[in-house]
Amino acid sequence: MSENENVIPEETQNVTSDTITEELLEEQMGRPDLVRTMHIVLANTFSMYLLAHKYHWNVEGPFFSPYHDFFSKVYLQLFEEVDTAAEQIRALGAYAPGTMKEFENLSTMSDTGEIPGYKNMFARLLAANSALVDSINAARGLADREGNYGLVNYLEDRLDKHAKLAWMIKSHMIGQEHTMGMRSTD
């Protein structure tokens, strides 16, 4: 191995990961739309993961223990999906984004940074789930048009998981109307 093989070409020494990602999207295997959409799926998955983890850390109230456990289950499931989504992007021949700046720029979700009460945590988590489902559906449609059925299957599985998650979140929201086993009449 010569010395020159270990040298980074001078023209790439100052390239940031944002520049590399955008340039590669234009070049990668004729699939910039699918790759870009999968980047959004990954960013939305990571954003929802952070949201659920934040709620796990910060939930308070009379149902602290079950809500704390629920948010834990959500963020652990999403954490696994972050890795799998990144691997699906790599399978497309593209690079996966991996910085907070990239995720913030790609995500269709936003967070005010405030800590809402436990009732609003569920409403916001449901909205985040809906945004993530929208991005998964967009990627699924593009993958189907390209005939990438392995990716379609992965995305279909994600849609099933998020439909179940939406049901579970909504069930927790209904439970907030109960007081000592009785529905509120408000």
C-alpha positions in Angstrom: 0.0 0.0 0.0 1.5 3.3 -1.0 1.4 6.5 1.1 -1.0 8.2 -1.4 -3.7 5.6 -0.8 -4.3 6.9 2.8 -4.5 10.5 1.8 -7.9 12.2 1.5 -8.1 14.1 -1.7 -7.7 17.8 -1.0 -11.0 18.8 -2.8 -13.0 16.6 -0.4 -11.4 17.6 2.9 -13.8 20.5 3.5 -17.0 18.9 2.3 -19.6 18.7 5.0 -22.0 15.8 5.4 -24.9 18.0 4.3 -23.1 18.7 1.0 -22.3 15.0 0.5 -25.9 14.0 1.1 -27.4 16.5 -1.3 -24.9 15.8 -4.0 -25.4 12.1 -3.7 -29.1 12.4 -3.9 -28.7 13.8 -7.4 -26.4 11.0 -8.5 -27.6 7.8 -6.7 -28.9 5.2 -9.0 -31.6 7.3 -10.6 -33.7 7.3 -7.4 -33.4 10.7 -5.9 -37.2 10.8 -5.0 -37.2 7.5 -3.2 -33.9 8.1 -1.5 -35.0 11.6 -0.4 -38.3 10.2 0.9 -36.6 7.5 2.8 -34.3 10.1 4.3 -37.5 11.8 5.5 -38.9 8.5 6.9 -35.6 8.1 8.8 -35.6 11.7 10.1 -39.3 11.4 11.1 -38.6 8.1 12.9 -35.7 9.7 14.8 -37.8 12.8 15.6 -40.6 10.6 17.0 -38.1 8.5 18.9 -36.7 11.7 20.6 -40.3 12.9 21.4 -41.3 9.6 23.0 -38.0 9.5 24.9 -38.5 13.1 26.1 -42.0 12.2 27.3 -40.7 9.1 29.0 -38.3 11.2 31.0 -40.7 14.0 31.8 -44.2 12.6 32.3 -45.8 13.5 35.5 -49.3 12.9 37.0 -51.5 10.4 38.6 -50.7 7.8 35.9 -47.0 8.3 35.9 -46.0 4.6 36.1 -48.1 3.2 33.2 -47.4 6.3 31.0 -43.7 6.2 31.8 -43.7 2.5 30.7 -45.8 3.2 27.6 -43.4 5.9 26.4 -40.5 3.6 27.0 -42.0 0.9 24.8 -42.7 3.4 22.1 -39.2 4.9 22.1 -37.5 1.4 22.2 -39.5 0.3 19.2 -38.7 3.5 17.3 -35.0 3.2 18.2 -34.9 -0.2 16.4 -36.7 1.3 13.5 -34.1 4.1 13.2 -31.4 1.5 12.5 -33.6 -0.5 10.1 -34.6 2.6 8.1 -31.0 3.6 7.7 -30.1 0.1 6.5 -32.9 0.3 3.9 -31.4 3.6 2.7 -28.0 1.9 2.4 -29.7 -1.0 0.5 -30.8 1.6 -2.1 -27.1 2.5 -2.6 -27.4 5.8 -0.8 -25.9 7.2 2.4 -28.1 7.6 5.5 -28.2 11.0 7.1 -27.0 11.0 10.7 -26.6 14.4 12.2 -29.1 16.4 14.2 -28.9 19.2 11.6 -29.8 16.7 8.8 -32.6 15.2 10.8 -34.0 18.7 11.6 -33.8 19.7 8.0 -35.4 16.5 6.7 -38.1 15.9 9.3 -41.7 17.0 8.7 -42.2 17.2 12.4 -41.5 20.1 14.8 -41.3 20.3 18.5 -41.6 23.5 20.6 -39.2 22.2 23.2 -41.8 22.7 25.9 -42.8 19.9 28.2 -46.6 19.5 27.9 -48.9 18.0 30.5 -49.4 14.2 30.2 -52.7 14.7 28.3 -51.1 16.7 25.6 -48.1 14.3 25.4 -50.4 11.7 23.9 -52.1 14.2 21.5 -48.6 15.3 20.2 -47.3 11.8 20.0 -50.4 10.9 17.9 -49.7 13.8 15.6 -46.1 12.8 15.3 -47.2 9.2 14.5 -49.5 10.6 11.8 -46.7 12.6 10.2 -44.5 9.5 10.2 -47.2 7.4 8.6 -47.6 10.0 5.9 -43.9 9.8 5.1 -43.9 6.0 5.1 -46.9 6.0 2.8 -45.1 8.4 0.4 -42.0 6.1 0.4 -44.2 3.0 0.0 -45.8 4.5 -3.1 -42.5 5.3 -4.7 -41.0 1.9 -3.9 -44.0 0.2 -5.4 -43.7 2.3 -8.6 -40.0 1.2 -8.8 -40.9 -2.4 -8.2 -38.8 -2.5 -5.0 -41.0 -5.1 -3.3 -38.6 -5.8 -0.5 -38.8 -2.1 0.5 -42.5 -2.2 0.0 -42.8 -5.1 2.4 -40.6 -3.3 5.0 -42.8 -0.2 4.7 -46.0 -2.2 4.9 -44.8 -3.7 8.1 -44.0 -0.3 9.5 -47.5 0.9 8.5 -49.1 -2.0 10.4 -47.0 -1.2 13.5 -47.9 2.5 13.4 -51.6 1.7 13.0 -51.4 -0.4 16.1 -49.5 2.4 17.9 -52.2 5.0 16.9 -54.8 2.7 18.4 -52.8 2.4 21.6 -52.2 6.1 21.9 -55.9 6.9 21.3 -56.8 4.3 23.9 -54.6 6.1 26.4 -56.2 9.3 25.5 -59.7 7.9 26.2 -58.4 6.5 29.5 -57.7 10.1 30.5 -61.4 10.7 30.7 -61.8 8.1 33.4 -61.7 9.0 37.0 -61.4 6.1 39.4 -62.9 3.8 36.8 -65.8 6.1 35.8 -66.1 8.2 32.6 -66.2 11.9 33.1 -69.4 13.6 32.2 -67.6 16.8 31.2 
